[in-house]
């Protein structure tokens, strides 16, 4: 465990030392209005769970009473293993999740937001699909987030782009409710960004590398407290994440269409130029060459990706 992390353990040492079947990971940042009710819901939902499990709270330098309330709950709920890790400075939703993934003791990690949006009752549903799948995601059946008039069309467009680039059907690309095998996620943790697009990256990393992913319809509630979503910045970061991940793992999905578009445009322009002047223009050749070189770069990128996969 890293030196800056502090832990609050709310269970006996003998229980902690047992093999933990799954970890419920809660990244938090200024969630004092929701944290207690979320923890209560998780504990009540899993009260009859026979397997050994834990709750891991990773606080991303909250400035409110989130940590204090979590510690108080952990002390009172002594029969449940609850650990609290505090980051020294705010690094983002992805940074908190990466800390949690590295520190989790469970073979499976169930991750949900600490704002009350995802009902804890879905945890058992997600767990029921293991070990057949490497990742199971909750697909929201409604949009309860802030600024839905902006989020809905933006999410739809980016999701359609991701479906094309990955060749997979993706009902919910940036769901915060997901369960996955820890050992399968660890090799891809380097690609997870520190910001909100972290959950999108987790999904795309699995889909583009052949890991079986399952989607389960889930309900979604209005969040408790103020949203940390920044409409313009986070939407562009979301789009950039999709393109970046596909570039990492399936670059030809981006380079080939661009190459084909430029070559096709150069042929059309050449035909138009020839019909007007009786000859091709220099710009026609430049455009064709650019398309050809884009294809070559894509092929080289694909070779590099294939080499690193070996």
RODO-2510 file (C-alpha; in nm, 4 decimals, decimal comma):
residues 310
     n   res          X          Y          Z
     1     x     0,0000     0,0000     0,0000
     2     x     0,1305     0,3446    -0,0905
     3     x     0,2548     0,5567     0,1962
     4     x     0,0091     0,8411     0,1470
     5     x    -0,2929     0,6144     0,1851
     6     x    -0,4657     0,5910     0,5220
     7     x    -0,7032     0,3096     0,6027
     8     x    -1,0001     0,2720     0,8338
     9     x    -1,0723    -0,0960     0,8854
    10     x    -1,4106    -0,1918     1,0239
    11     x    -1,3762    -0,5661     1,0611
    12     x    -1,1699    -0,8221     1,2443
    13     x    -0,8235    -0,9130     1,1179
    14     x    -0,9255    -1,2734     1,0654
    15     x    -1,2060    -1,1667     0,8299
    16     x    -0,9775    -0,9368     0,6299
    17     x    -0,7204    -1,2123     0,5856
    18     x    -0,9753    -1,4433     0,4257
    19     x    -0,9884    -1,4550     0,0503
    20     x    -1,2265    -1,1792    -0,0562
    21     x    -1,4671    -1,2821    -0,3314
    22     x    -1,5548    -0,9301    -0,4388
    23     x    -1,4931    -0,5671    -0,3547
    24     x    -1,7559    -0,2950    -0,3803
    25     x    -1,5568     0,0098    -0,4897
    26     x    -1,6938     0,3560    -0,4117
    27     x    -1,4934     0,6545    -0,5399
    28     x    -1,6025     0,9690    -0,3560
    29     x    -1,5564     1,3427    -0,3867
    30     x    -1,7758     1,5728    -0,1772
    31     x    -2,0617     1,3238    -0,1394
    32     x    -2,1575     1,4031     0,2204
    33     x    -2,5271     1,4181     0,1285
    34     x    -2,5333     1,0682    -0,0182
    35     x    -2,2518     0,8573     0,1274
    36     x    -2,4352     0,7236     0,4343
    37     x    -2,7519     0,6254     0,2465
    38     x    -2,5444     0,4591    -0,0271
    39     x    -2,3450     0,2592     0,2288
    40     x    -2,6611     0,1571     0,4124
    41     x    -2,8175     0,0396     0,0871
    42     x    -2,5115    -0,1673    -0,0041
    43     x    -2,4871    -0,3305     0,3388
    44     x    -2,8599    -0,4114     0,3468
    45     x    -2,8514    -0,5527    -0,0064
    46     x    -2,5571    -0,7813     0,0694
    47     x    -2,6620    -0,8753     0,4232
    48     x    -2,7377    -1,2357     0,3234
    49     x    -2,4321    -1,2755     0,0991
    50     x    -2,2440    -1,5927     0,1921
    51     x    -1,9203    -1,5013     0,0166
    52     x    -1,6613    -1,2791     0,1809
    53     x    -1,6783    -0,9226     0,0515
    54     x    -1,5611    -0,5746     0,1374
    55     x    -1,6463    -0,2114     0,0721
    56     x    -1,3557     0,0035    -0,0413
    57     x    -1,4073     0,3804    -0,0332
    58     x    -1,1484     0,5873    -0,2185
    59     x    -1,1892     0,9540    -0,1337
    60     x    -1,0459     1,1990    -0,3844
    61     x    -0,9555     1,4765    -0,1359
    62     x    -1,3093     1,5778    -0,0414
    63     x    -1,3474     1,9175     0,1218
    64     x    -1,6723     1,8334     0,2994
    65     x    -1,7624     1,5735     0,5636
    66     x    -1,7636     1,2711     0,3300
    67     x    -1,4703     1,0946     0,4972
    68     x    -1,5867     1,1684     0,8507
    69     x    -1,9338     1,0316     0,7780
    70     x    -1,7871     0,7226     0,6111
    71     x    -1,5589     0,6575     0,9089
    72     x    -1,8493     0,6947     1,1491
    73     x    -2,0561     0,4483     0,9486
    74     x    -1,7647     0,2022     0,9313
    75     x    -1,7196     0,2168     1,3069
    76     x    -2,0890     0,1535     1,3697
    77     x    -2,1166    -0,1192     1,1047
    78     x    -1,8321    -0,3238     1,2520
    79     x    -1,9578    -0,6555     1,1104
    80     x    -1,8804    -0,5384     0,7549
    81     x    -1,5302    -0,4958     0,6166
    82     x    -1,5082    -0,1294     0,5175
    83     x    -1,1802     0,0290     0,4157
    84     x    -1,1287     0,3981     0,3477
    85     x    -0,8384     0,5275     0,1393
    86     x    -0,7749     0,9008     0,1247
    87     x    -0,5921     1,0599    -0,1657
    88     x    -0,3835     1,3648    -0,0639
    89     x    -0,5073     1,5782    -0,3540
    90     x    -0,7905     1,5713    -0,6030
    91     x    -0,6885     1,3745    -0,9115
    92     x    -1,0211     1,3013    -1,0782
    93     x    -1,2736     1,0198    -1,0946
    94     x    -1,0359     0,7967    -1,2887
    95     x    -0,7482     0,8509    -1,0497
    96     x    -0,9654     0,7440    -0,7556
    97     x    -1,0856     0,4359    -0,9395
    98     x    -0,7327     0,3325    -1,0355
    99     x    -0,6267     0,3612    -0,6721
   100     x    -0,9213     0,1422    -0,5781
   101     x    -0,8488    -0,1215    -0,8423
   102     x    -0,4890    -0,1526    -0,7264
   103     x    -0,5866    -0,1702    -0,3584
   104     x    -0,8941    -0,3946    -0,3821
   105     x    -0,8691    -0,7395    -0,2253
   106     x    -1,1595    -0,8945    -0,4135
   107     x    -1,1190    -1,1149    -0,7181
   108     x    -1,4109    -0,9243    -0,8695
   109     x    -1,4583    -0,5495    -0,8331
   110     x    -1,8071    -0,4006    -0,8396
   111     x    -1,7904    -0,0289    -0,9027
   112     x    -2,0711     0,2204    -0,8592
   113     x    -2,1053     0,5911    -0,7973
   114     x    -2,1449     0,7238    -0,4444
   115     x    -2,4175     0,9725    -0,5392
   116     x    -2,7145     0,7374    -0,5068
   117     x    -2,7863     0,7121    -0,8790
   118     x    -2,7360     0,3355    -0,9092
   119     x    -2,9518     0,1129    -0,6855
   120     x    -2,7364    -0,1324    -0,4915
   121     x    -2,9847    -0,4097    -0,5686
   122     x    -2,8167    -0,4449    -0,9098
   123     x    -2,4906    -0,5634    -0,7511
   124     x    -2,6119    -0,9216    -0,7150
   125     x    -2,7390    -0,9239    -1,0723
   126     x    -2,3999    -0,8202    -1,2071
   127     x    -2,2186    -1,0780    -0,9942
   128     x    -2,4399    -1,3594    -1,1228
   129     x    -2,2742    -1,3387    -1,4674
   130     x    -1,9278    -1,4336    -1,3410
   131     x    -1,7087    -1,6171    -1,4260
   132     x    -1,8584    -1,6438    -1,7780
   133     x    -1,7855    -1,2767    -1,8499
   134     x    -1,4826    -1,0626    -1,7744
   135     x    -1,6884    -0,7457    -1,7366
   136     x    -2,0580    -0,6866    -1,6680
   137     x    -2,2065    -0,3390    -1,7075
   138     x    -2,5335    -0,1843    -1,6024
   139     x    -2,7085    -0,0333    -1,9060
   140     x    -2,9232     0,2570    -1,7910
   141     x    -3,2805     0,2584    -1,9159
   142     x    -3,3307     0,6330    -1,8557
   143     x    -3,1290     0,9553    -1,8462
   144     x    -3,1503     1,1363    -1,5123
   145     x    -2,8296     1,3382    -1,5410
   146     x    -2,7963     1,7138    -1,5576
   147     x    -2,8436     1,8937    -1,8929
   148     x    -3,0158     1,5974    -2,0650
   149     x    -3,0838     1,8062    -2,3789
   150     x    -2,7058     1,8194    -2,4303
   151     x    -2,6002     1,4864    -2,2849
   152     x    -2,8479     1,2627    -2,4685
   153     x    -2,7576     1,3580    -2,8294
   154     x    -2,3861     1,3812    -2,7474
   155     x    -2,3879     1,0377    -2,5831
   156     x    -2,5856     0,8887    -2,8711
   157     x    -2,3411     1,0157    -3,1334
   158     x    -2,0321     0,9061    -2,9426
   159     x    -2,1858     0,5677    -2,8621
   160     x    -2,2648     0,5082    -3,2293
   161     x    -1,9071     0,6012    -3,3175
   162     x    -1,7766     0,3602    -3,0537
   163     x    -2,0021     0,0820    -3,1844
   164     x    -1,8629     0,1299    -3,5352
   165     x    -1,5016     0,1481    -3,4227
   166     x    -1,5223    -0,1573    -3,1953
   167     x    -1,7637    -0,3596    -3,4075
   168     x    -1,9722    -0,4290    -3,0964
   169     x    -2,3167    -0,3233    -2,9793
   170     x    -2,2774    -0,0927    -2,6781
   171     x    -2,6044    -0,0055    -2,4987
   172     x    -2,4358     0,2241    -2,2435
   173     x    -2,0801     0,3398    -2,3040
   174     x    -2,0142     0,5441    -1,9908
   175     x    -2,2095     0,3634    -1,7223
   176     x    -2,0684     0,4015    -1,3734
   177     x    -2,2119     0,0670    -1,2609
   178     x    -1,9782    -0,2116    -1,3664
   179     x    -1,8228    -0,5300    -1,2348
   180     x    -1,5043    -0,6857    -1,3670
   181     x    -1,2318    -0,9343    -1,2873
   182     x    -0,9516    -0,7466    -1,1154
   183     x    -0,6710    -0,9496    -1,2719
   184     x    -0,8142    -0,8876    -1,6185
   185     x    -0,8363    -0,5114    -1,5623
   186     x    -0,4879    -0,4623    -1,4168
   187     x    -0,2984    -0,5002    -1,7497
   188     x    -0,5093    -0,2171    -1,8947
   189     x    -0,4947     0,0202    -1,5997
   190     x    -0,2214     0,2238    -1,7699
   191     x    -0,4650     0,3415    -2,0349
   192     x    -0,7338     0,4630    -1,7915
   193     x    -0,7387     0,8457    -1,7724
   194     x    -0,7800     1,0398    -1,4500
   195     x    -1,1026     1,2141    -1,5562
   196     x    -1,4682     1,1232    -1,6118
   197     x    -1,3996     0,9228    -1,9283
   198     x    -1,2343     0,6511    -1,7180
   199     x    -1,5380     0,4213    -1,7224
   200     x    -1,5625     0,4539    -2,1006
   201     x    -1,1976     0,3531    -2,1273
   202     x    -1,2531     0,0451    -1,9099
   203     x    -1,5306    -0,0719    -2,1394
   204     x    -1,3436    -0,0024    -2,4642
   205     x    -1,0214    -0,1642    -2,3406
   206     x    -1,2090    -0,4900    -2,2832
   207     x    -1,4122    -0,4760    -2,6054
   208     x    -1,1147    -0,4005    -2,8309
   209     x    -0,9068    -0,6801    -2,6796
   210     x    -1,1529    -0,9661    -2,7044
   211     x    -1,2699    -0,9852    -2,3432
   212     x    -1,6359    -1,0948    -2,3083
   213     x    -1,8536    -0,8065    -2,1886
   214     x    -2,2172    -0,8321    -2,0781
   215     x    -2,4787    -0,5566    -2,0455
   216     x    -2,7679    -0,5759    -1,8009
   217     x    -3,0584    -0,3248    -1,8008
   218     x    -3,0535    -0,1182    -1,4813
   219     x    -3,2575     0,1628    -1,3364
   220     x    -3,1037     0,5038    -1,2756
   221     x    -3,2058     0,7627    -1,0181
   222     x    -3,1467     1,1382    -0,9939
   223     x    -2,8205     1,2038    -0,8144
   224     x    -2,8050     1,3299    -0,4567
   225     x    -2,6067     1,6533    -0,4363
   226     x    -2,4402     1,8670    -0,7019
   227     x    -2,3141     1,7134    -1,0260
   228     x    -1,9426     1,7373    -1,1113
   229     x    -2,0136     1,7007    -1,4847
   230     x    -1,8743     1,9806    -1,7038
   231     x    -2,0821     1,9725    -2,0253
   232     x    -1,8359     2,1072    -2,2828
   233     x    -1,5056     1,9831    -2,1402
   234     x    -1,6282     1,6364    -2,0432
   235     x    -1,8134     1,5802    -2,3719
   236     x    -1,5008     1,6529    -2,5765
   237     x    -1,2925     1,4423    -2,3369
   238     x    -1,5461     1,1631    -2,3834
   239     x    -1,5130     1,1807    -2,7637
   240     x    -1,1347     1,2003    -2,7405
   241     x    -1,1280     0,8909    -2,5214
   242     x    -1,3149     0,6824    -2,7788
   243     x    -1,0755     0,7849    -3,0567
   244     x    -0,7681     0,7420    -2,8364
   245     x    -0,8556     0,3914    -2,7193
   246     x    -0,9351     0,2715    -3,0698
   247     x    -0,6061     0,4243    -3,1884
   248     x    -0,4299     0,2242    -2,9177
   249     x    -0,5862    -0,1093    -3,0057
   250     x    -0,7488    -0,0926    -3,3531
   251     x    -0,5849     0,1927    -3,5455
   252     x    -0,6951     0,0713    -3,8906
   253     x    -1,0555     0,1404    -3,7873
   254     x    -0,9625     0,5095    -3,7988
   255     x    -0,6867     0,5268    -4,0596
   256     x    -0,8543     0,3208    -4,3349
   257     x    -1,1756     0,5280    -4,3548
   258     x    -0,9705     0,8501    -4,3562
   259     x    -0,7439     0,7112    -4,6259
   260     x    -1,0353     0,5905    -4,8356
   261     x    -1,2125     0,9252    -4,8032
   262     x    -0,9068     1,1207    -4,9196
   263     x    -0,8337     0,8859    -5,2113
   264     x    -1,1987     0,8911    -5,3193
   265     x    -1,2060     1,2715    -5,2985
   266     x    -0,8843     1,2941    -5,5008
   267     x    -1,0308     1,0731    -5,7756
   268     x    -1,3484     1,2828    -5,7938
   269     x    -1,1494     1,6056    -5,7973
   270     x    -0,9128     1,4692    -6,0640
   271     x    -1,2055     1,3757    -6,2878
   272     x    -1,3569     1,7202    -6,2387
   273     x    -1,0235     1,8927    -6,3101
   274     x    -0,9668     1,6824    -6,6219
   275     x    -1,3134     1,7636    -6,7560
   276     x    -1,2473     2,1369    -6,7160
   277     x    -0,8801     2,1699    -6,8106
   278     x    -0,7924     1,8470    -6,9859
   279     x    -0,5311     1,7644    -6,7225
   280     x    -0,4914     1,6853    -6,3534
   281     x    -0,3926     1,9513    -6,1021
   282     x    -0,1064     1,9326    -5,8532
   283     x    -0,3570     1,9414    -5,5678
   284     x    -0,5152     1,6206    -5,7009
   285     x    -0,1858     1,4362    -5,6729
   286     x    -0,1184     1,5846    -5,3289
   287     x    -0,4584     1,4681    -5,2039
   288     x    -0,4094     1,1181    -5,3473
   289     x    -0,0618     1,0929    -5,1953
   290     x    -0,1938     1,2077    -4,8574
   291     x    -0,4586     0,9359    -4,8667
   292     x    -0,2036     0,6724    -4,9616
   293     x     0,0364     0,7817    -4,6855
   294     x    -0,2468     0,7773    -4,4319
   295     x    -0,3103     0,4145    -4,5255
   296     x     0,0597     0,3328    -4,4823
   297     x     0,0674     0,4992    -4,1388
   298     x    -0,2403     0,2984    -4,0385
   299     x    -0,0786    -0,0270    -4,1466
   300     x     0,2374     0,0558    -3,9533
   301     x     0,0294     0,1407    -3,6458
   302     x    -0,1515    -0,1923    -3,6772
   303     x     0,1827    -0,3745    -3,6940
   304     x     0,3011    -0,1964    -3,3776
   305     x    -0,0203    -0,2865    -3,1945
   306     x     0,0042    -0,6506    -3,3062
   307     x     0,3669    -0,6645    -3,1911
   308     x     0,2813    -0,5363    -2,8432
   309     x    -0,0005    -0,7887    -2,8100
   310     x     0,2405    -1,0794    -2,8560
***
